[in-house]
């Protein structure tokens, strides 16, 4: 696994926010992305990047997550939709290749890499779904970028 330190620019995202249990996460993400795509289409706005899942805080039994897409500027939120922001600044990222069931291994590698270098992650992390079931049938070819901003 290749881990890189990068500097990122702040990126607005438009999505759905919810506290989600681990067993419900996959279903929530799938439903949220369909809903957000529909709303972006209704608003005649194009996403400017891949689907993202932004997690805030540490999830013991529930994840605080915004699932959505990058946009060029915040949009008018509705009852179901929110504006959020991928933070800018120093970050550490790695690309996970393969099925989502194995994401924990990449997270573990990132956490160990950060600890070895005495780097502290911020209280947010996000996943960018570069290739997945919607674009690639073979789970071995799925590609997810995991990004930890630094505190």
Backbone as JSON Lines, residues from 0, in Angstrom:
{"i":0,"aa":"X","n":[0.84,-1.18,0.0],"ca":[0.0,0.0,0.0],"c":[0.89,1.24,0.0]}
{"i":1,"aa":"X","n":[0.58,2.15,-0.87],"ca":[1.33,3.41,-0.96],"c":[0.55,4.5,-0.21]}
{"i":2,"aa":"X","n":[1.22,5.14,0.73],"ca":[0.62,6.21,1.51],"c":[1.36,7.49,1.18]}
{"i":3,"aa":"X","n":[0.6,8.55,0.95],"ca":[1.19,9.83,0.58],"c":[0.69,10.94,1.49]}
{"i":4,"aa":"X","n":[1.59,11.89,1.74],"ca":[1.19,13.16,2.37],"c":[0.91,14.13,1.24]}
{"i":5,"aa":"X","n":[-0.22,14.8,1.32],"ca":[-0.63,15.74,0.29],"c":[-1.2,16.98,0.95]}
{"i":6,"aa":"X","n":[-1.29,18.05,0.17],"ca":[-1.99,19.26,0.6],"c":[-3.23,19.35,-0.26]}
{"i":7,"aa":"X","n":[-4.38,19.42,0.37],"ca":[-5.65,19.47,-0.34],"c":[-6.3,20.82,-0.16]}
{"i":8,"aa":"X","n":[-7.08,21.19,-1.16],"ca":[-7.91,22.4,-1.06],"c":[-9.26,22.02,-0.49]}
{"i":9,"aa":"X","n":[-9.86,22.95,0.22],"ca":[-11.21,22.74,0.74],"c":[-12.15,22.47,-0.43]}
{"i":10,"aa":"X","n":[-13.07,21.51,-0.26],"ca":[-13.97,21.12,-1.33],"c":[-15.39,21.02,-0.8]}
{"i":11,"aa":"X","n":[-16.32,21.86,-1.31],"ca":[-17.71,21.7,-0.89],"c":[-18.3,20.4,-1.45]}
{"i":12,"aa":"X","n":[-19.15,19.77,-0.64],"ca":[-19.89,18.61,-1.11],"c":[-21.37,18.82,-0.77]}
{"i":13,"aa":"X","n":[-22.2,18.16,-1.55],"ca":[-23.66,18.21,-1.36],"c":[-24.1,16.78,-1.14]}
{"i":14,"aa":"X","n":[-24.83,16.54,-0.05],"ca":[-25.18,15.16,0.24],"c":[-26.29,15.0,1.25]}
{"i":15,"aa":"X","n":[-26.33,13.8,1.81],"ca":[-27.3,13.41,2.83],"c":[-26.51,13.1,4.09]}
{"i":16,"aa":"X","n":[-26.99,13.62,5.23],"ca":[-26.32,13.42,6.52],"c":[-27.16,12.5,7.38]}
{"i":17,"aa":"X","n":[-26.47,11.55,8.04],"ca":[-27.21,10.64,8.92],"c":[-26.24,9.96,9.88]}
{"i":18,"aa":"X","n":[-26.74,9.59,11.05],"ca":[-26.02,8.68,11.94],"c":[-26.42,7.27,11.52]}
{"i":19,"aa":"X","n":[-25.43,6.44,11.22],"ca":[-25.71,5.14,10.61],"c":[-24.94,4.05,11.35]}
{"i":20,"aa":"X","n":[-25.62,2.96,11.66],"ca":[-24.96,1.79,12.24],"c":[-24.12,1.08,11.19]}
{"i":21,"aa":"X","n":[-23.1,0.37,11.64],"ca":[-22.19,-0.3,10.71],"c":[-22.92,-1.27,9.8]}
{"i":22,"aa":"X","n":[-23.92,-1.96,10.32],"ca":[-24.65,-2.93,9.5],"c":[-25.51,-2.27,8.44]}
{"i":23,"aa":"X","n":[-25.83,-0.99,8.62],"ca":[-26.69,-0.27,7.68],"c":[-25.92,0.65,6.75]}
{"i":24,"aa":"X","n":[-24.59,0.71,6.9],"ca":[-23.79,1.69,6.17],"c":[-23.87,1.5,4.65]}
{"i":25,"aa":"X","n":[-23.69,0.3,4.17],"ca":[-23.71,0.06,2.72],"c":[-25.05,0.44,2.12]}
{"i":26,"aa":"X","n":[-26.13,0.05,2.77],"ca":[-27.47,0.39,2.26],"c":[-27.7,1.9,2.28]}
{"i":27,"aa":"X","n":[-27.27,2.56,3.38],"ca":[-27.42,4.01,3.45],"c":[-26.66,4.7,2.32]}
{"i":28,"aa":"X","n":[-25.4,4.3,2.1],"ca":[-24.61,4.94,1.06],"c":[-25.26,4.77,-0.3]}
{"i":29,"aa":"X","n":[-25.72,3.57,-0.61],"ca":[-26.36,3.32,-1.92],"c":[-27.59,4.2,-2.09]}
{"i":30,"aa":"X","n":[-28.44,4.26,-1.07],"ca":[-29.66,5.09,-1.15],"c":[-29.32,6.57,-1.24]}
{"i":31,"aa":"X","n":[-28.33,7.0,-0.45],"ca":[-27.96,8.41,-0.42],"c":[-27.44,8.86,-1.77]}
{"i":32,"aa":"X","n":[-26.57,8.06,-2.4],"ca":[-26.0,8.47,-3.68],"c":[-27.08,8.58,-4.76]}
{"i":33,"aa":"X","n":[-28.03,7.67,-4.75],"ca":[-29.14,7.75,-5.72],"c":[-29.95,9.02,-5.47]}
{"i":34,"aa":"X","n":[-30.25,9.31,-4.21],"ca":[-31.05,10.51,-3.88],"c":[-30.29,11.78,-4.26]}
{"i":35,"aa":"X","n":[-29.01,11.85,-3.95],"ca":[-28.23,13.05,-4.25],"c":[-28.1,13.23,-5.77]}
{"i":36,"aa":"X","n":[-27.86,12.15,-6.49],"ca":[-27.8,12.25,-7.96],"c":[-29.12,12.79,-8.51]}
{"i":37,"aa":"X","n":[-30.23,12.32,-7.98],"ca":[-31.53,12.82,-8.42],"c":[-31.7,14.3,-8.13]}
{"i":38,"aa":"X","n":[-31.29,14.73,-6.96],"ca":[-31.42,16.14,-6.59],"c":[-30.49,17.01,-7.42]}
{"i":39,"aa":"X","n":[-29.27,16.56,-7.64],"ca":[-28.36,17.33,-8.49],"c":[-28.92,17.45,-9.9]}
{"i":40,"aa":"X","n":[-29.51,16.39,-10.4],"ca":[-30.13,16.43,-11.73],"c":[-31.28,17.42,-11.74]}
{"i":41,"aa":"X","n":[-32.11,17.37,-10.7],"ca":[-33.25,18.3,-10.61],"c":[-32.77,19.75,-10.59]}
{"i":42,"aa":"X","n":[-31.66,19.98,-9.9],"ca":[-31.1,21.33,-9.79],"c":[-30.26,21.71,-11.0]}
{"i":43,"aa":"X","n":[-30.04,20.76,-11.89],"ca":[-29.2,20.95,-13.08],"c":[-27.77,21.33,-12.72]}
{"i":44,"aa":"X","n":[-27.26,20.61,-11.73],"ca":[-25.89,20.8,-11.25],"c":[-25.13,19.51,-11.47]}
{"i":45,"aa":"X","n":[-23.92,19.62,-11.98],"ca":[-23.08,18.44,-12.18],"c":[-22.09,18.31,-11.03]}
{"i":46,"aa":"X","n":[-21.93,17.09,-10.57],"ca":[-20.9,16.82,-9.57],"c":[-19.54,17.05,-10.22]}
{"i":47,"aa":"X","n":[-18.57,17.48,-9.44],"ca":[-17.24,17.73,-9.99],"c":[-16.21,16.75,-9.43]}
{"i":48,"aa":"X","n":[-16.68,15.55,-9.09],"ca":[-15.79,14.52,-8.59],"c":[-16.56,13.28,-8.23]}
{"i":49,"aa":"X","n":[-15.86,12.26,-7.75],"ca":[-16.5,10.99,-7.43],"c":[-17.33,11.06,-6.15]}
{"i":50,"aa":"X","n":[-18.17,10.07,-5.95],"ca":[-18.94,9.95,-4.71],"c":[-18.0,9.92,-3.52]}
{"i":51,"aa":"X","n":[-18.42,10.58,-2.43],"ca":[-17.63,10.61,-1.21],"c":[-18.49,10.25,-0.01]}
{"i":52,"aa":"X","n":[-17.83,9.72,1.0],"ca":[-18.46,9.51,2.3],"c":[-17.55,10.17,3.32]}
{"i":53,"aa":"X","n":[-18.05,11.22,3.96],"ca":[-17.3,11.99,4.95],"c":[-17.75,11.58,6.34]}
{"i":54,"aa":"X","n":[-16.81,11.06,7.13],"ca":[-17.11,10.58,8.48],"c":[-16.53,11.56,9.49]}
{"i":55,"aa":"X","n":[-17.32,11.9,10.5],"ca":[-16.88,12.81,11.56],"c":[-16.93,12.09,12.89]}
{"i":56,"aa":"X","n":[-15.88,12.28,13.69],"ca":[-15.82,11.65,14.99],"c":[-15.45,10.19,14.87]}
{"i":57,"aa":"X","n":[-15.38,9.54,16.01],"ca":[-15.04,8.12,16.02],"c":[-16.33,7.33,16.16]}
{"i":58,"aa":"X","n":[-16.52,6.37,15.28],"ca":[-17.74,5.58,15.3],"c":[-17.58,4.3,16.09]}
{"i":59,"aa":"X","n":[-18.23,4.24,17.27],"ca":[-18.23,3.0,18.03],"c":[-19.35,2.11,17.51]}
{"i":60,"aa":"X","n":[-20.57,2.58,17.66],"ca":[-21.69,1.78,17.16],"c":[-22.41,2.47,16.01]}
{"i":61,"aa":"X","n":[-22.17,3.78,15.83],"ca":[-22.78,4.52,14.72],"c":[-21.76,5.45,14.1]}
{"i":62,"aa":"X","n":[-21.91,5.66,12.79],"ca":[-21.07,6.59,12.06],"c":[-21.86,7.86,11.79]}
{"i":63,"aa":"X","n":[-21.24,9.01,11.99],"ca":[-21.79,10.3,11.6],"c":[-21.26,10.56,10.19]}
{"i":64,"aa":"X","n":[-22.1,10.41,9.18],"ca":[-21.62,10.41,7.81],"c":[-22.44,11.34,6.92]}
{"i":65,"aa":"X","n":[-21.75,12.02,6.02],"ca":[-22.38,12.73,4.92],"c":[-21.95,11.99,3.66]}
{"i":66,"aa":"X","n":[-22.94,11.5,2.91],"ca":[-22.69,10.81,1.65],"c":[-23.15,11.72,0.53]}
{"i":67,"aa":"X","n":[-22.26,12.02,-0.4],"ca":[-22.64,12.93,-1.47],"c":[-21.58,13.05,-2.53]}
{"i":68,"aa":"X","n":[-21.58,14.21,-3.17],"ca":[-20.67,14.47,-4.29],"c":[-20.08,15.86,-4.17]}
{"i":69,"aa":"X","n":[-18.83,16.02,-4.63],"ca":[-18.23,17.36,-4.68],"c":[-18.98,18.23,-5.68]}
{"i":70,"aa":"X","n":[-19.13,19.5,-5.32],"ca":[-19.76,20.5,-6.18],"c":[-18.86,21.73,-6.2]}
{"i":71,"aa":"X","n":[-19.08,22.6,-7.17],"ca":[-18.2,23.77,-7.28],"c":[-18.49,24.82,-6.22]}
{"i":72,"aa":"X","n":[-19.72,24.84,-5.7],"ca":[-20.1,25.81,-4.68],"c":[-21.26,25.22,-3.88]}
{"i":73,"aa":"X","n":[-21.44,25.64,-2.62],"ca":[-22.58,25.14,-1.85],"c":[-23.9,25.41,-2.57]}
{"i":74,"aa":"X","n":[-24.85,24.5,-2.37],"ca":[-26.18,24.61,-2.96],"c":[-27.19,24.9,-1.88]}
{"i":75,"aa":"X","n":[-28.39,25.25,-2.27],"ca":[-29.46,25.45,-1.3],"c":[-29.87,24.09,-0.75]}
{"i":76,"aa":"X","n":[-29.63,23.84,0.53],"ca":[-30.02,22.54,1.08],"c":[-31.54,22.47,1.22]}
{"i":77,"aa":"X","n":[-32.05,21.27,1.24],"ca":[-33.48,21.06,1.43],"c":[-33.7,20.26,2.7]}
{"i":78,"aa":"X","n":[-34.89,19.68,2.8],"ca":[-35.21,18.89,3.99],"c":[-34.28,17.67,4.12]}
{"i":79,"aa":"X","n":[-33.92,17.09,3.0],"ca":[-33.12,15.87,3.01],"c":[-31.65,16.11,2.77]}
{"i":80,"aa":"X","n":[-31.26,17.26,2.24],"ca":[-29.91,17.45,1.74],"c":[-29.16,18.51,2.53]}
{"i":81,"aa":"X","n":[-27.83,18.34,2.58],"ca":[-26.98,19.26,3.33],"c":[-25.76,19.64,2.5]}
{"i":82,"aa":"X","n":[-25.19,20.76,2.85],"ca":[-23.88,21.14,2.35],"c":[-22.87,20.75,3.43]}
{"i":83,"aa":"X","n":[-21.74,20.25,3.0],"ca":[-20.65,19.93,3.91],"c":[-19.36,20.31,3.19]}
{"i":84,"aa":"X","n":[-18.24,20.02,3.83],"ca":[-16.97,20.45,3.25],"c":[-15.89,19.42,3.56]}
{"i":85,"aa":"X","n":[-15.16,19.02,2.53],"ca":[-13.96,18.24,2.75],"c":[-12.87,19.24,3.12]}
{"i":86,"aa":"X","n":[-12.23,19.06,4.28],"ca":[-11.29,20.06,4.75],"c":[-10.03,20.14,3.9]}
{"i":87,"aa":"X","n":[-9.49,21.32,3.81],"ca":[-8.23,21.53,3.11],"c":[-7.07,21.42,4.07]}
{"i":88,"aa":"X","n":[-5.88,21.47,3.53],"ca":[-4.66,21.43,4.34],"c":[-3.93,20.11,4.19]}
{"i":89,"aa":"X","n":[-3.01,19.88,5.13],"ca":[-2.2,18.66,5.12],"c":[-3.08,17.44,5.35]}
{"i":90,"aa":"X","n":[-2.88,16.42,4.51],"ca":[-3.63,15.17,4.63],"c":[-2.71,14.0,4.31]}
{"i":91,"aa":"X","n":[-3.17,12.84,4.72],"ca":[-2.51,11.59,4.37],"c":[-3.55,10.74,3.66]}
{"i":92,"aa":"X","n":[-3.16,10.12,2.55],"ca":[-4.12,9.33,1.78],"c":[-3.49,8.06,1.23]}
{"i":93,"aa":"X","n":[-4.36,7.1,1.0],"ca":[-3.96,5.83,0.4],"c":[-5.08,5.35,-0.49]}
{"i":94,"aa":"X","n":[-4.73,4.59,-1.49],"ca":[-5.71,3.99,-2.38],"c":[-5.92,2.54,-1.96]}
{"i":95,"aa":"X","n":[-7.17,2.2,-1.71],"ca":[-7.54,0.81,-1.43],"c":[-8.02,0.19,-2.72]}
{"i":96,"aa":"X","n":[-7.45,-0.94,-3.08],"ca":[-7.89,-1.66,-4.27],"c":[-8.53,-2.97,-3.82]}
{"i":97,"aa":"X","n":[-9.77,-3.16,-4.27],"ca":[-10.47,-4.39,-3.92],"c":[-11.81,-4.1,-3.29]}
{"i":98,"aa":"X","n":[-12.43,-5.16,-2.82],"ca":[-13.79,-5.09,-2.27],"c":[-13.83,-4.24,-1.0]}
{"i":99,"aa":"X","n":[-15.0,-3.71,-0.74],"ca":[-15.2,-2.86,0.44],"c":[-15.01,-3.66,1.74]}
{"i":100,"aa":"X","n":[-15.23,-4.97,1.69],"ca":[-15.06,-5.79,2.89],"c":[-13.65,-5.73,3.44]}
{"i":101,"aa":"X","n":[-12.69,-5.37,2.58],"ca":[-11.29,-5.32,3.0],"c":[-10.8,-3.91,3.33]}
{"i":102,"aa":"X","n":[-11.69,-2.93,3.35],"ca":[-11.28,-1.55,3.65],"c":[-10.59,-1.43,5.0]}
{"i":103,"aa":"X","n":[-11.01,-2.23,5.97],"ca":[-10.44,-2.14,7.32],"c":[-8.92,-2.35,7.29]}
{"i":104,"aa":"X","n":[-8.44,-3.2,6.39],"ca":[-6.99,-3.43,6.3],"c":[-6.26,-2.15,5.89]}
{"i":105,"aa":"X","n":[-6.83,-1.42,4.95],"ca":[-6.2,-0.16,4.51],"c":[-6.26,0.88,5.62]}
{"i":106,"aa":"X","n":[-7.41,0.96,6.31],"ca":[-7.51,1.87,7.45],"c":[-6.46,1.53,8.5]}
{"i":107,"aa":"X","n":[-6.32,0.25,8.82],"ca":[-5.33,-0.17,9.82],"c":[-3.92,0.23,9.4]}
{"i":108,"aa":"X","n":[-3.6,0.05,8.11],"ca":[-2.29,0.45,7.6],"c":[-2.06,1.95,7.71]}
{"i":109,"aa":"X","n":[-3.08,2.74,7.4],"ca":[-2.97,4.2,7.51],"c":[-2.77,4.62,8.97]}
{"i":110,"aa":"X","n":[-3.55,4.05,9.87],"ca":[-3.44,4.4,11.3],"c":[-2.04,4.04,11.82]}
{"i":111,"aa":"X","n":[-1.54,2.89,11.45],"ca":[-0.18,2.49,11.88],"c":[0.86,3.44,11.31]}
{"i":112,"aa":"X","n":[0.73,3.81,10.04],"ca":[1.67,4.73,9.39],"c":[1.67,6.07,10.11]}
{"i":113,"aa":"X","n":[0.49,6.58,10.45],"ca":[0.39,7.85,11.17],"c":[1.06,7.75,12.54]}
{"i":114,"aa":"X","n":[0.8,6.66,13.26],"ca":[1.35,6.48,14.6],"c":[2.88,6.39,14.55]}
{"i":115,"aa":"X","n":[3.43,5.68,13.56],"ca":[4.88,5.55,13.43],"c":[5.56,6.9,13.22]}
{"i":116,"aa":"X","n":[4.85,7.86,12.69],"ca":[5.41,9.18,12.38],"c":[4.93,10.26,13.36]}
{"i":117,"aa":"X","n":[4.26,9.83,14.41],"ca":[3.71,10.76,15.41],"c":[2.84,11.84,14.78]}
{"i":118,"aa":"X","n":[2.06,11.46,13.79],"ca":[1.11,12.37,13.15],"c":[-0.28,12.09,13.7]}
{"i":119,"aa":"X","n":[-1.01,13.16,13.97],"ca":[-2.35,13.0,14.53],"c":[-3.4,13.37,13.49]}
{"i":120,"aa":"X","n":[-4.31,12.42,13.22],"ca":[-5.38,12.75,12.27],"c":[-6.41,13.66,12.92]}
{"i":121,"aa":"X","n":[-7.08,14.46,12.09],"ca":[-8.2,15.28,12.57],"c":[-9.37,14.35,12.87]}
{"i":122,"aa":"X","n":[-10.48,14.93,13.3],"ca":[-11.64,14.09,13.66],"c":[-12.52,13.75,12.46]}
{"i":123,"aa":"X","n":[-12.02,13.96,11.25],"ca":[-12.76,13.59,10.05],"c":[-11.89,12.72,9.17]}
{"i":124,"aa":"X","n":[-12.53,11.86,8.41],"ca":[-11.88,11.05,7.4],"c":[-12.9,10.87,6.29]}
{"i":125,"aa":"X","n":[-12.42,10.72,5.05],"ca":[-13.39,10.45,4.0],"c":[-12.88,9.44,3.01]}
{"i":126,"aa":"X","n":[-13.84,8.86,2.33],"ca":[-13.58,7.91,1.26],"c":[-14.08,8.51,-0.04]}
{"i":127,"aa":"X","n":[-13.29,8.36,-1.09],"ca":[-13.69,8.75,-2.44],"c":[-13.78,7.47,-3.25]}
{"i":128,"aa":"X","n":[-14.94,7.21,-3.82],"ca":[-15.17,5.96,-4.54],"c":[-14.83,6.17,-6.01]}
{"i":129,"aa":"X","n":[-13.59,5.83,-6.37],"ca":[-13.06,6.08,-7.71],"c":[-13.56,5.07,-8.72]}
{"i":130,"aa":"X","n":[-13.74,3.83,-8.31],"ca":[-14.33,2.78,-9.15],"c":[-15.0,1.79,-8.21]}
{"i":131,"aa":"X","n":[-16.22,1.44,-8.51],"ca":[-16.97,0.53,-7.65],"c":[-18.02,-0.22,-8.43]}
{"i":132,"aa":"X","n":[-19.0,-0.75,-7.72],"ca":[-19.99,-1.6,-8.38],"c":[-20.77,-0.9,-9.5]}
{"i":133,"aa":"X","n":[-20.85,0.41,-9.43],"ca":[-21.59,1.13,-10.48],"c":[-20.78,1.27,-11.77]}
{"i":134,"aa":"X","n":[-19.46,1.1,-11.69],"ca":[-18.62,1.27,-12.88],"c":[-17.8,0.03,-13.22]}
{"i":135,"aa":"X","n":[-17.65,-0.89,-12.28],"ca":[-16.77,-2.04,-12.47],"c":[-17.39,-3.27,-11.82]}
{"i":136,"aa":"X","n":[-17.61,-4.32,-12.6],"ca":[-18.24,-5.52,-12.09],"c":[-17.37,-6.38,-11.2]}
{"i":137,"aa":"X","n":[-16.07,-6.33,-11.38],"ca":[-15.14,-7.16,-10.64],"c":[-14.68,-6.43,-9.37]}
{"i":138,"aa":"X","n":[-15.09,-6.92,-8.18],"ca":[-14.69,-6.25,-6.93],"c":[-13.18,-6.11,-6.76]}
{"i":139,"aa":"X","n":[-12.41,-6.98,-7.36],"ca":[-10.95,-6.87,-7.26],"c":[-10.44,-5.61,-7.92]}
{"i":140,"aa":"X","n":[-11.24,-5.01,-8.81],"ca":[-10.82,-3.8,-9.53],"c":[-11.42,-2.52,-8.94]}
{"i":141,"aa":"X","n":[-12.17,-2.63,-7.85],"ca":[-12.72,-1.44,-7.21],"c":[-11.57,-0.63,-6.62]}
{"i":142,"aa":"X","n":[-11.78,0.68,-6.55],"ca":[-10.71,1.58,-6.12],"c":[-11.31,2.68,-5.23]}
{"i":143,"aa":"X","n":[-10.83,2.76,-4.0],"ca":[-11.33,3.74,-3.03],"c":[-10.15,4.5,-2.44]}
{"i":144,"aa":"X","n":[-10.21,5.84,-2.52],"ca":[-9.19,6.66,-1.87],"c":[-9.67,6.97,-0.46]}
{"i":145,"aa":"X","n":[-8.8,6.74,0.53],"ca":[-9.09,7.08,1.92],"c":[-8.2,8.26,2.29]}
{"i":146,"aa":"X","n":[-8.81,9.31,2.84],"ca":[-8.09,10.54,3.14],"c":[-8.28,10.91,4.61]}
{"i":147,"aa":"X","n":[-7.15,11.04,5.31],"ca":[-7.14,11.53,6.68],"c":[-6.51,12.92,6.72]}
{"i":148,"aa":"X","n":[-7.31,13.97,6.98],"ca":[-6.69,15.27,7.23],"c":[-5.87,15.2,8.53]}
{"i":149,"aa":"X","n":[-4.82,15.98,8.61],"ca":[-4.01,16.0,9.81],"c":[-4.46,17.11,10.74]}
{"i":150,"aa":"X","n":[-4.4,16.83,12.04],"ca":[-4.81,17.8,13.06],"c":[-3.78,18.91,13.18]}
